[in-house]
Amino acid sequence: MLFRSRRCEVTGRADDAGRKALDLPLQDKASGPIDAHVIAVQRPTGTSDIEVALDLAQAKVRFDEIAWRKPAGKPAKTGFVLKLDRADLTSLESLKANADDLDLIGRITFNKDTDVQTLELTRLKVGSSDVRVGVSRRQQGGYTVGVAGDRLDLRPLFADDDDPQPKKKGPALGEI
């Protein structure tokens, strides 16, 4: 039986309890309300796209992996497109995140077990860092990581939780 593409559009706000009830990933990264706009399209071929736009302004957000924290009340937005083949997540495309102290563009691909296969951040400006990052899963295990750019400040990754983020720019990559 053939069918045309199906489209579903949802706009709403999810608080901590709502995100927990939906069993959404990355729940430990944010607290507080998040406004969302989601458009899902399912094609007759079995592929689907789920476009997600999130307004994080009222949420407290913490991504230690990139040494970025945002208090509630400070503007920030993120968006991405989830690509699925049947029910299998194959990639996260058009990843963008913007805040006063964050500018991120990238994509992630997944293997059949939904483990990260590759991560490409073509732009990562956070704090005083301004880099591009590539991560690839190695066949024999582990990952290959590449970082290039004008400036990489690792100090926030080693700071205590209570330490404020450094305001001074670190050395340029060419100076290290």
Contacts in CASP RR format, 6 or more apart in sequence:
PFRMAT RR
TARGET T0000
AUTHOR 0000-0000-0000
METHOD contacts of the structure
MODEL  1
MLFRSRRCEVTGRADDAGRKALDLPLQDKASGPIDAHVIAVQRPTGTSDI
EVALDLAQAKVRFDEIAWRKPAGKPAKTGFVLKLDRADLTSLESLKANAD
DLDLIGRITFNKDTDVQTLELTRLKVGSSDVRVGVSRRQQGGYTVGVAGD
RLDLRPLFADDDDPQPKKKGPALGEI
2 44 0 8 1.000
3 44 0 8 1.000
4 44 0 8 1.000
5 41 0 8 1.000
5 42 0 8 1.000
5 43 0 8 1.000
5 44 0 8 1.000
6 41 0 8 1.000
6 42 0 8 1.000
7 39 0 8 1.000
7 40 0 8 1.000
7 41 0 8 1.000
7 42 0 8 1.000
8 39 0 8 1.000
8 40 0 8 1.000
9 37 0 8 1.000
9 38 0 8 1.000
9 39 0 8 1.000
9 40 0 8 1.000
10 36 0 8 1.000
10 37 0 8 1.000
10 38 0 8 1.000
10 40 0 8 1.000
11 35 0 8 1.000
11 36 0 8 1.000
11 37 0 8 1.000
11 38 0 8 1.000
12 35 0 8 1.000
12 36 0 8 1.000
12 37 0 8 1.000
13 33 0 8 1.000
13 34 0 8 1.000
13 35 0 8 1.000
13 36 0 8 1.000
14 22 0 8 1.000
14 24 0 8 1.000
14 33 0 8 1.000
14 34 0 8 1.000
14 36 0 8 1.000
15 32 0 8 1.000
15 33 0 8 1.000
15 34 0 8 1.000
16 27 0 8 1.000
16 31 0 8 1.000
16 32 0 8 1.000
19 27 0 8 1.000
19 30 0 8 1.000
19 34 0 8 1.000
20 27 0 8 1.000
29 61 0 8 1.000
29 62 0 8 1.000
29 63 0 8 1.000
30 56 0 8 1.000
30 59 0 8 1.000
30 60 0 8 1.000
30 61 0 8 1.000
30 62 0 8 1.000
31 59 0 8 1.000
31 60 0 8 1.000
32 58 0 8 1.000
32 59 0 8 1.000
32 60 0 8 1.000
32 72 0 8 1.000
33 58 0 8 1.000
33 59 0 8 1.000
34 54 0 8 1.000
34 55 0 8 1.000
34 56 0 8 1.000
34 58 0 8 1.000
34 59 0 8 1.000
35 54 0 8 1.000
35 55 0 8 1.000
35 57 0 8 1.000
35 58 0 8 1.000
36 52 0 8 1.000
36 53 0 8 1.000
36 54 0 8 1.000
36 55 0 8 1.000
37 52 0 8 1.000
37 53 0 8 1.000
38 50 0 8 1.000
38 51 0 8 1.000
38 52 0 8 1.000
38 53 0 8 1.000
39 50 0 8 1.000
39 51 0 8 1.000
40 48 0 8 1.000
40 49 0 8 1.000
40 50 0 8 1.000
40 51 0 8 1.000
41 48 0 8 1.000
41 49 0 8 1.000
41 50 0 8 1.000
41 51 0 8 1.000
42 48 0 8 1.000
46 85 0 8 1.000
46 86 0 8 1.000
47 83 0 8 1.000
47 84 0 8 1.000
47 85 0 8 1.000
48 83 0 8 1.000
48 84 0 8 1.000
49 81 0 8 1.000
49 82 0 8 1.000
49 83 0 8 1.000
49 84 0 8 1.000
50 81 0 8 1.000
50 82 0 8 1.000
50 84 0 8 1.000
51 79 0 8 1.000
51 80 0 8 1.000
51 81 0 8 1.000
52 79 0 8 1.000
52 80 0 8 1.000
52 81 0 8 1.000
52 82 0 8 1.000
53 77 0 8 1.000
53 78 0 8 1.000
53 79 0 8 1.000
54 77 0 8 1.000
54 78 0 8 1.000
54 79 0 8 1.000
55 76 0 8 1.000
55 77 0 8 1.000
56 70 0 8 1.000
56 75 0 8 1.000
56 76 0 8 1.000
56 77 0 8 1.000
56 78 0 8 1.000
56 99 0 8 1.000
57 73 0 8 1.000
57 74 0 8 1.000
57 75 0 8 1.000
57 76 0 8 1.000
57 77 0 8 1.000
58 72 0 8 1.000
58 73 0 8 1.000
59 70 0 8 1.000
59 72 0 8 1.000
60 70 0 8 1.000
60 71 0 8 1.000
60 72 0 8 1.000
61 68 0 8 1.000
61 69 0 8 1.000
61 70 0 8 1.000
61 76 0 8 1.000
62 68 0 8 1.000
62 69 0 8 1.000
62 70 0 8 1.000
63 69 0 8 1.000
64 157 0 8 1.000
66 104 0 8 1.000
66 124 0 8 1.000
66 126 0 8 1.000
67 126 0 8 1.000
67 127 0 8 1.000
67 129 0 8 1.000
67 156 0 8 1.000
67 157 0 8 1.000
67 159 0 8 1.000
67 165 0 8 1.000
68 99 0 8 1.000
68 101 0 8 1.000
68 102 0 8 1.000
68 126 0 8 1.000
68 127 0 8 1.000
69 165 0 8 1.000
70 76 0 8 1.000
70 99 0 8 1.000
70 102 0 8 1.000
74 99 0 8 1.000
74 100 0 8 1.000
75 99 0 8 1.000
75 100 0 8 1.000
76 97 0 8 1.000
76 98 0 8 1.000
76 99 0 8 1.000
76 102 0 8 1.000
77 96 0 8 1.000
77 97 0 8 1.000
77 98 0 8 1.000
77 99 0 8 1.000
78 95 0 8 1.000
78 96 0 8 1.000
78 97 0 8 1.000
78 98 0 8 1.000
79 94 0 8 1.000
79 95 0 8 1.000
79 96 0 8 1.000
79 97 0 8 1.000
80 92 0 8 1.000
80 93 0 8 1.000
80 94 0 8 1.000
80 95 0 8 1.000
80 96 0 8 1.000
81 92 0 8 1.000
81 93 0 8 1.000
81 94 0 8 1.000
82 89 0 8 1.000
82 91 0 8 1.000
82 92 0 8 1.000
83 89 0 8 1.000
83 90 0 8 1.000
83 91 0 8 1.000
83 92 0 8 1.000
83 93 0 8 1.000
84 90 0 8 1.000
88 112 0 8 1.000
88 114 0 8 1.000
89 110 0 8 1.000
89 114 0 8 1.000
90 109 0 8 1.000
90 110 0 8 1.000
91 107 0 8 1.000
91 108 0 8 1.000
91 109 0 8 1.000
91 110 0 8 1.000
92 107 0 8 1.000
92 108 0 8 1.000
92 110 0 8 1.000
93 107 0 8 1.000
94 106 0 8 1.000
94 107 0 8 1.000
95 104 0 8 1.000
95 105 0 8 1.000
95 106 0 8 1.000
95 107 0 8 1.000
95 108 0 8 1.000
96 104 0 8 1.000
96 105 0 8 1.000
96 106 0 8 1.000
97 103 0 8 1.000
97 104 0 8 1.000
98 104 0 8 1.000
101 126 0 8 1.000
101 127 0 8 1.000
102 125 0 8 1.000
102 126 0 8 1.000
102 127 0 8 1.000
103 123 0 8 1.000
103 124 0 8 1.000
103 125 0 8 1.000
103 126 0 8 1.000
104 121 0 8 1.000
104 123 0 8 1.000
104 124 0 8 1.000
104 125 0 8 1.000
104 126 0 8 1.000
105 121 0 8 1.000
105 122 0 8 1.000
105 123 0 8 1.000
106 119 0 8 1.000
106 120 0 8 1.000
106 121 0 8 1.000
106 122 0 8 1.000
106 123 0 8 1.000
107 119 0 8 1.000
107 120 0 8 1.000
108 116 0 8 1.000
108 118 0 8 1.000
108 119 0 8 1.000
108 120 0 8 1.000
109 116 0 8 1.000
109 117 0 8 1.000
109 118 0 8 1.000
110 116 0 8 1.000
110 117 0 8 1.000
111 117 0 8 1.000
111 137 0 8 1.000
115 137 0 8 1.000
116 135 0 8 1.000
116 137 0 8 1.000
117 136 0 8 1.000
117 137 0 8 1.000
118 134 0 8 1.000
118 135 0 8 1.000
118 136 0 8 1.000
118 137 0 8 1.000
119 133 0 8 1.000
119 134 0 8 1.000
119 135 0 8 1.000
120 133 0 8 1.000
120 134 0 8 1.000
120 135 0 8 1.000
121 131 0 8 1.000
121 132 0 8 1.000
121 133 0 8 1.000
121 134 0 8 1.000
122 132 0 8 1.000
123 132 0 8 1.000
124 130 0 8 1.000
124 131 0 8 1.000
124 132 0 8 1.000
124 133 0 8 1.000
127 153 0 8 1.000
127 156 0 8 1.000
127 165 0 8 1.000
128 151 0 8 1.000
128 153 0 8 1.000
128 166 0 8 1.000
128 168 0 8 1.000
128 169 0 8 1.000
128 170 0 8 1.000
129 151 0 8 1.000
129 152 0 8 1.000
129 153 0 8 1.000
130 149 0 8 1.000
130 150 0 8 1.000
130 151 0 8 1.000
131 147 0 8 1.000
131 148 0 8 1.000
131 149 0 8 1.000
131 150 0 8 1.000
131 151 0 8 1.000
131 152 0 8 1.000
132 147 0 8 1.000
132 148 0 8 1.000
132 149 0 8 1.000
133 145 0 8 1.000
133 146 0 8 1.000
133 147 0 8 1.000
134 145 0 8 1.000
134 146 0 8 1.000
134 147 0 8 1.000
135 143 0 8 1.000
135 144 0 8 1.000
135 145 0 8 1.000
135 146 0 8 1.000
136 143 0 8 1.000
136 144 0 8 1.000
137 143 0 8 1.000
138 144 0 8 1.000
148 173 0 8 1.000
149 173 0 8 1.000
150 172 0 8 1.000
150 173 0 8 1.000
151 169 0 8 1.000
151 170 0 8 1.000
151 171 0 8 1.000
151 172 0 8 1.000
151 173 0 8 1.000
152 173 0 8 1.000
152 176 0 8 1.000
153 166 0 8 1.000
153 169 0 8 1.000
153 170 0 8 1.000
155 166 0 8 1.000
155 170 0 8 1.000
156 165 0 8 1.000
156 166 0 8 1.000
159 165 0 8 1.000
159 166 0 8 1.000
END
